[in-house]
Amino acid sequence: MKWKLDDSRPIWPQLKEQIMKAIVSGEYPKGEGFPTVRDLSEEAGVNRNTMQRALSELEGMGLVITNRTTGRTVTEDENLIEKIREELAGENVEIFLNEMAALGYSPTEVIRFIERGLK
């Protein structure tokens, strides 16, 4: 996984968001084993405690499940994954629409703009 972290805000929420995106996109398939804290923290170049905090948040959401004997796995709950996927998409759409409004585009113009881009 390619990590994109910046200093403008705390690291653990950025890790959480990027892992969420990797789960909902299928990069980490549902029901499959999940990398260890050590592996993920080394890959991202962050402290293990920082990565652990992000993973704890994902566990609290139910996206990642910890089993004492087999380690972490990605949830098999397709409804949960789809719900979070739609929430993330909605957030991105809202950001996009706000940016387009800041450029002076009306909702109707945004739709036309998108339709032209899809051709």
Rosetta blueprint (number, residue, H / E / L):
1 M L
2 K L
3 W L
4 K L
5 L L
6 D L
7 D L
8 S L
9 R L
10 P L
11 I H
12 W H
13 P H
14 Q H
15 L H
16 K H
17 E H
18 Q H
19 I H
20 M H
21 K H
22 A H
23 I H
24 V H
25 S L
26 G L
27 E L
28 Y L
29 P L
30 K L
31 G L
32 E L
33 G E
34 F L
35 P L
36 T L
37 V H
38 R H
39 D H
40 L H
41 S H
42 E H
43 E H
44 A H
45 G L
46 V L
47 N L
48 R H
49 N H
50 T H
51 M H
52 Q H
53 R H
54 A H
55 L H
56 S H
57 E H
58 L H
59 E H
60 G H
61 M H
62 G L
63 L L
64 V E
65 I E
66 T E
67 N E
68 R L
69 T L
70 T L
71 G E
72 R E
73 T E
74 V E
75 T L
76 E L
77 D L
78 E H
79 N H
80 L H
81 I H
82 E H
83 K H
84 I H
85 R H
86 E H
87 E H
88 L H
89 A H
90 G H
91 E H
92 N H
93 V H
94 E H
95 I H
96 F H
97 L H
98 N H
99 E H
100 M H
101 A H
102 A H
103 L L
104 G L
105 Y L
106 S L
107 P H
108 T H
109 E H
110 V H
111 I H
112 R H
113 F H
114 I H
115 E H
116 R H
117 G H
118 L L
119 K L
